[in-house]
Each structure stands twice: as C-alpha cells, then as structure tokens.
C-alpha cells in the first residue's frame, strides 16, 4: 500500500526508527547513524527511513552536504513530502545555496505548510543573504503576524527597514520591542540599534540617551564588542 507516493511503514520498521531516534537523543550518534544507514540500504523505497537518515546526518551529524542526497531521494519518491522540502531548504541555506533555498521556501509557503513562522523567518534570512531587502522586510512582517510583538522579530524587521532607509519605521519597531522589557530584561543590543538609527536620523540627543541607557543595561555575558560600541556611541556628544 502506498500513500502519496510513499510506501506504508510497517510497525516493526517504525520501531527500529524509534530506536534510531533514541540513540540520537542519548548522544550515541555513531550507533544511530549506523542503524539508519542499514535501514536505508534494506528499505530504499521507504521515504520515512530515508528522511530519518537525512535528519541524522543534517541535524545530529552537522554534515548537510551528505544529508542533501538523502533529502533528494525522499523527494524523488514523494515530491509532496513537505517536511523533507523544509529540511532540504535549511541545508541549502547552510551550504550558501540561497536561491535554491528560497525556491523551496516559496513552494512550502504556497502549499500552506503549517510552520508558517519558521518559513517566513528562514526565507527572510535567505533573502537577506541575496540582498533582496524589500522581500526580506516583507517576510519579517509576515513572521510578526504569526508572533505579534516578538522582540527578536521586531529587531530583525527594524534592521531590514534600516537597510531600506525606512528609519522612522525601524525606530518604531525597536521602540515597540523595548516597550515590553523592564529592569534586567532590557536588551542593550536593542538600545544600541535604536541609538544608531537615531544618529542616522540626525537625532543626536536621542541617540546619546539610547547609548547611555544601553551601558546602564549591559549585563555580564553580553558581547564585549557591544560594550565597546555603546561606549563609542556615548562619545559622540550631541
């Protein structure tokens, strides 16, 4: 019996795949990979088996180059296997093949794949690598529709808007992100980013205030380079 071009996975094989996952999660990567390879060799038309081998290589092994071939084999057997297409796109990004990755993300978005937030975030990053900044800004906006008010997403959209020269909107994004943070939760990186944008706007006093607030909010464990940048910012007197 086949489903969408895929052979049904018998219970005994499914149990072996669960063992692959148990080995991976317990840190026994070599054993997991050996079992996954043997299952793939014995079951070359089982898309689920080939996918688990690809995932073992890509996620646990950190070898996207080798994983790519197995994702391709899954998609040859089942072109509509969206999870494989997503993970192939992620591997393509890691390999710097961003045009191909965007094409896969486009297919996933058009198909209504359930992980819309992940799709828009990852497509935005690939688009930025291609210097397609307007398209990237669109995807950060779509990601924010899935997670309204998320400070990290607001920071990414602000950066995209800054690259497009849309400084007022970029400052507004960072102000919204900072509005949700108080006390020790205030992120000095956001303050530095807003200060830099305000400096570009010619708002020297506002920039100075942000750099000083960033210094006050700097925490142990924050990047030393950020501390240097904040200090440099405070030296630019209004």
C-alpha angles and dihedrals in degrees: 000000000000132000118201091337093314126113113236113257111239117227095249091054091046088055091054090051090053087054089053089054093047091053092049094049092048091056096255095127097156092054092045092050093048092051092045091050093050091049091049092050091050095043107035094162097049104105092192092055093048090048092053090052090050091048091049091054097041103039106026099026099039093221106125092166092065094037091057093070092055094048087052091053092051091051091049089056095040115015090183095058096121098184090059090048091052093051092044088055091051091051090048089055091051089051092050093247093132099157090058091044092053089052090055092046089050090054091049094048091048090051092055093242109193098237095072095153093055092045095053094044094049095042089051091054091049091048091051090053086055090048091241091141100165091054090046091052088052091054094048086053091050090048090052089053086061094045108023116202095010104158095212093050090047089052091052093049090047090054091050091048090048090055088052092051092247091135100159091054092045092052089048090054092052092045089053091049092050093046090070093054128081138172115343090358093071108115111223090200090065090050091051091049092050091046091053091050092048089051088054088051090054092249096135095166093050091047091050091051092051094048091049092047089049091054090050091050095046110125136199106269096032113125114279089221089061090054090052091049092050092049091049089051094054090054090065097086118205 
